[in-house]
Amino acid sequence: MLKLIIADDERVIRESISSLIDWNSLGIELVGTCRDGIEAYHMILDESPHIVMTDIRMPGLSGLELIERIYEADMDTQFILLSGFGEFEYAKQAMKYRVHHYLLKPCNEEQIVESMKDIIKEYYHRQAFQDLKERQKALTVNLHHSIMGNIINEQIFKSDPAKVSWDAYSGFMDFYQTGYELCFLHYLEEEYLNSVLSLIYDYMAEHAPGIELYCIYVKNSLILFFERYQSSYDQFDLFMQTLKPKELPFQLDYKRSTFNSLEQLLKNLITKIRRYGIIYYMNGLEPVPICNYKNLITKIEELTARLIVAEEPERKSCVENLTATLNDISNTDFLKQAGSRILIKLATETSYLSSVDTTEYLMDLNQQTEYSEIRRMLCRKLNEILKKPSSRSQHYSPFIDKIIRYVVEHLDDPNLTLKCIAENYLFMNVDYVSKRFSKETKQKFSNYITALRIQKAKQLLAEGHTEQIQWVAQQVGCGNNPQYFSQIFKKGTGMTPSAYAKKLNGGD
C-alpha cells in the first residue's frame, strides 16, 4: 500500500480529511497527521511516505518550504497542496518542485479522491518505468561482465595482445571512443579482499551510481577499471589512498592510470596479468578463477573457429571434438569459462545463438555448482547447434529466402500460413513449397514459425514487457489469445512467459 501523511495546522481540516475517506479502499495507508511543517518534515524523514497532503501556510515550515526540503533530500514523495482562494498563485511556485496537484479549500471527498487516484496512477506508471530501466540495466550489466570475463580469459593466451581485434565485441561495448580509468591496489592479501572490495563498492554506489566496476585479483593485487565519469578524481584518489579496513594491518599501495579507450586499457592490462597462473575475475565478491590451461584453450579456439565456418560433415566433427575437449576439463570453474567462451564466440560471430538466448543461458550456467550438470548443459547446447542450418552459407532457393523474409516482416499476423504465402505472395503450389521448405530448412514450416514467435517473445520479455503478456502475444502473431501464446511458449521453453521473465530478471 502507498503511505500518506496529512499536514494542516487546522485540527478540524486534519481530522475531517483523515476520517472522511476510506483510505484502504484506495490502496493507501494513512500513517500520520501533523499540526505544522516541522512535525511534517520529521515524520516524512521517519516514514518515507509516498504521498503528502499539506496546507501551504503552516507554522514552523510553510508547505512550500517543506516541499523544497524534501525535494533537496531527493525523496520520491508526491505532494498535494491545500490552498486558500488567495493563495493559488503563490501555490504555483511549487511547480518547479514537480508539484502539479492542488486542492482549493474547502474541498469535498470527491475532489480529494480524484486527486489521490491521479497520484496513484502517476506513481505506478513511474514505478513500472523504473522497474523496466532496472531490468534492462541488470541484463546489460550481466552481459557486459560476461563479455569482459570472456575477453580477459581469451586474450591472456594470445601471443601478441597488441594485435588483437575487438570488432567481434564492439556491438556490445565501446572499445575506441570512451575513456577509462585503471587502478591498482598492491599488497592486498586474499583474506582482506572482500573487506576492501565491499568498501569500494559502497563508495562507487554513493558517488558514481550506474558506473560499472570491473575487478580482477592477482597475487596480492586488486585491479579495478571503469568508464571515465568525471574530469577530476581527487576525491576518489584520496579515498583509495586512505582505504584501510580495521582488520587490515598496513596501508595499501595505490596507483591510477588514465586511458583514452578501453582498447588501450585492455592491451596494457593483459600484458601485466598474463604472466600469472591463476587470475581471478571478480563477480561481485565472488572470485571466478581464470586458469592458464593454455593447450586446452588453444584447442577450443581452433575448434570454435572451424565450427563458425564449417559445413556438413565437418560441422558435426567440430561439435564432437569440442564436446570431447570439454569432457577433458576436470575443474568446475574452468569448465564454465570454457563453455562461456564457446557460446559468446558463437553468439557474436554466427547466427547459431541470439544475444537474448546467450545471456539467459550464461545466467543459468553460472548458477550451477555441480560439475556433471555443467558438462551436461554444455554438451546439450552444442548438440542443439547441429540441428540448426549452417551459419555462414545457407544455400536456400530464392523463393525460400522470400518466405523467410516475409515471415519475419509479418510475424504479428495471426493468420500467417504457408498456404497463404504460397498462393498469394509466391503464386506457387503449396504442396511443392511445403516439401522444398522442409527439405532446405530441415524443419516443417509450423515448427519454424513457432520457434520464431517464441524467440521474438523472449526478446520482448527481455526488454521489459513483462506486464504486457497480451500485447506480446499480439506482437508475435498469437492475436488476442494470450492463453494460446502461453501454451506454445511453455511447450517451447518449459515455462510460462511470466516465469521466464522473472527468471531472466533475477527472480527465483
Salt bridges, closest charged atoms under 4 A:
ASP8 OD2 - LYS105 NZ 3.74
GLU10 OE2 - LYS105 NZ 3.82
GLU15 OE1 - ARG11 NH1 3.19
GLU39 OE1 - ARG35 NE 3.31
ASP55 OD1 - LYS105 NZ 3.22
ASP76 OD1 - ARG126 NH2 3.07
GLU87 OE2 - ARG57 NE 2.97
GLU89 OE2 - LYS92 NZ 3.48
GLU122 OE2 - HIS101 NE2 3.09
GLU154 OE2 - LYS345 NZ 3.83
GLU181 OE2 - ARG228 NE 3.38
GLU181 OE1 - ARG256 NH1 2.71
GLU212 OE2 - HIS144 ND1 2.97
ASP237 OD1 - ARG256 NE 2.78
GLU263 OE2 - LYS267 NZ 3.31
GLU301 OE2 - LYS158 NZ 3.99
GLU301 OE2 - ARG341 NH2 2.70
GLU312 OE2 - ARG315 NH2 3.14
GLU314 OE2 - ARG306 NE 3.36
GLU349 OE2 - LYS345 NZ 3.17
ASP357 OD1 - LYS458 NZ 3.12
GLU360 OE1 - LYS458 NZ 3.78
ASP364 OD2 - LYS503 NZ 2.80
GLU373 OE2 - ARG376 NH2 2.53
GLU384 OE1 - LYS381 NZ 3.31
GLU423 OE1 - LYS419 NZ 3.12
GLU440 OE2 - ARG436 NH2 2.73
GLU463 OE1 - HIS465 NE2 3.96
